[in-house]
Amino acid sequence: MSEQHTYRVIVRGTWEGLSEAARERLLAEAADHGMTSMRFTEEGSLTYEPRPLKHFSMRYVVVSDAADGEEMAGAIAEDRAETTLRGLGYGFGGLRSTVTDLDTMKVNRKSASRR
């Protein structure tokens, strides 16, 4: 079995072709999808600004084979986003992702002399 890595993926997109009902629902639920709801989860967390209702982002945690790399993690997250958004009846387009491999990320810690 190959090594698994954990990735944090931000999927960004634009709202497209929203029905009036979907638009009203997004506006009504906007307070639940603001800056304080930004979390990386396996299911994804949706965030957007209600005015103007144009762009959104979804944050995911993806565990995948390290050999498949960041590109696969991004594709998995984008697929999850598409499935979720379609299931909610939201029109969208222009999905793109930014991926961070948590297992290869370098953490710079302040030394005791720099505190």
Contacts in CASP RR format, 6 or more apart in sequence:
PFRMAT RR
TARGET T0000
AUTHOR 0000-0000-0000
METHOD contacts of the structure
MODEL  1
MSEQHTYRVIVRGTWEGLSEAARERLLAEAADHGMTSMRFTEEGSLTYEP
RPLKHFSMRYVVVSDAADGEEMAGAIAEDRAETTLRGLGYGFGGLRSTVT
DLDTMKVNRKSASRR
2 65 0 8 1.000
2 66 0 8 1.000
2 67 0 8 1.000
3 65 0 8 1.000
3 66 0 8 1.000
3 67 0 8 1.000
4 63 0 8 1.000
4 64 0 8 1.000
4 65 0 8 1.000
4 66 0 8 1.000
5 63 0 8 1.000
5 64 0 8 1.000
5 65 0 8 1.000
5 66 0 8 1.000
5 69 0 8 1.000
5 73 0 8 1.000
5 101 0 8 1.000
5 102 0 8 1.000
5 103 0 8 1.000
5 104 0 8 1.000
6 61 0 8 1.000
6 62 0 8 1.000
6 63 0 8 1.000
6 101 0 8 1.000
6 102 0 8 1.000
6 103 0 8 1.000
7 61 0 8 1.000
7 62 0 8 1.000
7 63 0 8 1.000
7 64 0 8 1.000
7 70 0 8 1.000
7 73 0 8 1.000
7 74 0 8 1.000
7 77 0 8 1.000
7 99 0 8 1.000
7 100 0 8 1.000
7 101 0 8 1.000
7 102 0 8 1.000
8 40 0 8 1.000
8 59 0 8 1.000
8 60 0 8 1.000
8 61 0 8 1.000
8 99 0 8 1.000
8 100 0 8 1.000
8 102 0 8 1.000
9 40 0 8 1.000
9 59 0 8 1.000
9 60 0 8 1.000
9 61 0 8 1.000
9 62 0 8 1.000
9 73 0 8 1.000
9 74 0 8 1.000
9 76 0 8 1.000
9 77 0 8 1.000
9 97 0 8 1.000
9 98 0 8 1.000
9 99 0 8 1.000
9 100 0 8 1.000
10 57 0 8 1.000
10 58 0 8 1.000
10 59 0 8 1.000
10 60 0 8 1.000
10 97 0 8 1.000
10 98 0 8 1.000
11 57 0 8 1.000
11 58 0 8 1.000
11 59 0 8 1.000
11 60 0 8 1.000
11 74 0 8 1.000
11 77 0 8 1.000
11 78 0 8 1.000
11 80 0 8 1.000
11 81 0 8 1.000
11 95 0 8 1.000
11 96 0 8 1.000
11 97 0 8 1.000
12 55 0 8 1.000
12 56 0 8 1.000
12 57 0 8 1.000
12 95 0 8 1.000
12 96 0 8 1.000
12 97 0 8 1.000
12 98 0 8 1.000
13 55 0 8 1.000
13 56 0 8 1.000
13 57 0 8 1.000
13 92 0 8 1.000
13 93 0 8 1.000
13 94 0 8 1.000
13 95 0 8 1.000
13 96 0 8 1.000
14 54 0 8 1.000
14 55 0 8 1.000
14 56 0 8 1.000
14 92 0 8 1.000
14 93 0 8 1.000
14 94 0 8 1.000
15 26 0 8 1.000
15 48 0 8 1.000
15 53 0 8 1.000
15 54 0 8 1.000
15 55 0 8 1.000
15 56 0 8 1.000
15 90 0 8 1.000
15 91 0 8 1.000
15 92 0 8 1.000
16 91 0 8 1.000
16 92 0 8 1.000
16 93 0 8 1.000
17 91 0 8 1.000
18 26 0 8 1.000
18 53 0 8 1.000
18 90 0 8 1.000
18 91 0 8 1.000
19 89 0 8 1.000
22 88 0 8 1.000
22 89 0 8 1.000
22 90 0 8 1.000
22 91 0 8 1.000
23 53 0 8 1.000
26 33 0 8 1.000
26 48 0 8 1.000
26 50 0 8 1.000
26 53 0 8 1.000
26 90 0 8 1.000
27 50 0 8 1.000
27 53 0 8 1.000
30 48 0 8 1.000
30 49 0 8 1.000
30 50 0 8 1.000
33 46 0 8 1.000
33 47 0 8 1.000
33 48 0 8 1.000
34 47 0 8 1.000
34 48 0 8 1.000
34 49 0 8 1.000
35 47 0 8 1.000
37 45 0 8 1.000
37 46 0 8 1.000
37 47 0 8 1.000
38 45 0 8 1.000
38 47 0 8 1.000
38 59 0 8 1.000
39 45 0 8 1.000
39 59 0 8 1.000
40 59 0 8 1.000
40 60 0 8 1.000
40 61 0 8 1.000
41 59 0 8 1.000
41 60 0 8 1.000
41 61 0 8 1.000
42 60 0 8 1.000
42 61 0 8 1.000
42 62 0 8 1.000
43 80 0 8 1.000
43 84 0 8 1.000
44 58 0 8 1.000
44 59 0 8 1.000
44 60 0 8 1.000
44 61 0 8 1.000
44 80 0 8 1.000
44 81 0 8 1.000
44 84 0 8 1.000
45 58 0 8 1.000
45 59 0 8 1.000
46 56 0 8 1.000
46 57 0 8 1.000
46 58 0 8 1.000
46 84 0 8 1.000
47 56 0 8 1.000
47 57 0 8 1.000
47 58 0 8 1.000
47 59 0 8 1.000
48 55 0 8 1.000
48 56 0 8 1.000
48 57 0 8 1.000
49 55 0 8 1.000
56 92 0 8 1.000
58 77 0 8 1.000
58 80 0 8 1.000
58 81 0 8 1.000
58 84 0 8 1.000
60 76 0 8 1.000
60 77 0 8 1.000
60 80 0 8 1.000
60 81 0 8 1.000
62 73 0 8 1.000
62 74 0 8 1.000
62 76 0 8 1.000
62 77 0 8 1.000
64 72 0 8 1.000
64 73 0 8 1.000
64 76 0 8 1.000
65 72 0 8 1.000
66 103 0 8 1.000
69 101 0 8 1.000
70 99 0 8 1.000
70 101 0 8 1.000
71 99 0 8 1.000
73 99 0 8 1.000
73 101 0 8 1.000
74 97 0 8 1.000
74 99 0 8 1.000
77 97 0 8 1.000
77 99 0 8 1.000
78 95 0 8 1.000
78 97 0 8 1.000
81 92 0 8 1.000
81 95 0 8 1.000
82 92 0 8 1.000
82 95 0 8 1.000
85 91 0 8 1.000
85 92 0 8 1.000
END
